[in-house]
Amino acid sequence: MKNTVLRFNDLLYRVCIGIAGLSVLIMTLIIPWGIFARYVLGSGSSWPEPTAILLMVVFTFFGAAASYRAGAHMAVSMAVDRMPPHIRKIAAIVVQIMMAIVCAFMAVKGFKLCANTWNQVVGEMPSLRVGISYLPIPIGGVITFIFVLEKLFLGDQSHRRVMRFDVVEASEGAA
């Protein structure tokens, strides 16, 4: 069971990295086009800026989930490092519980935000609903919540190599 959960989370982690990376790549292509259109062609396009902002939101929430699992998120541990070892363990659990609360808040309030703004459209892109543009918030919250539960029940996975699925399946078939 543990290996199945870890494999699923490895896949989820890779998907988050892929989405975040693709968002940054597309932003780096869109922003120069907006500059070129405005200053060289003399007619600015209305879509590059809101698209880049939307991609930044996608990058932020999916990237944050991936960095949380990788242990690359910002952490201020000065006070915790000075605590006795047994209190440090309790503090680590309290921090994870607080992270779970924040993730649950992001998911619940984020989905409500999406539902409340679903019928509104983005001014510069009338075919895009505002609710869709807010979807990375609750989805990122749910994914981070999954990674928090993983850390609470299966331990920190930031130092473990991410399993490759072809290697895992081959080794399971041999067993």
Secondary structure, 3 states (H helix, E strand, C coil): CHHHHHHHHHHHHHHHHHHHHHHHHHHHHHHHHHHHHHHCCCCCCCCHHHHHHHHHHHHHHHHHHHHHHHCCCCCCCHHHHCCCHHHHHHHHHHHHHHHHHHHHHHHHHHHHHHHHCCCCEECCEEEEEHHHHCCHHHHHHHHHHHHHHHHHHHCCCCCCCCCCHHHHHHHHHHC
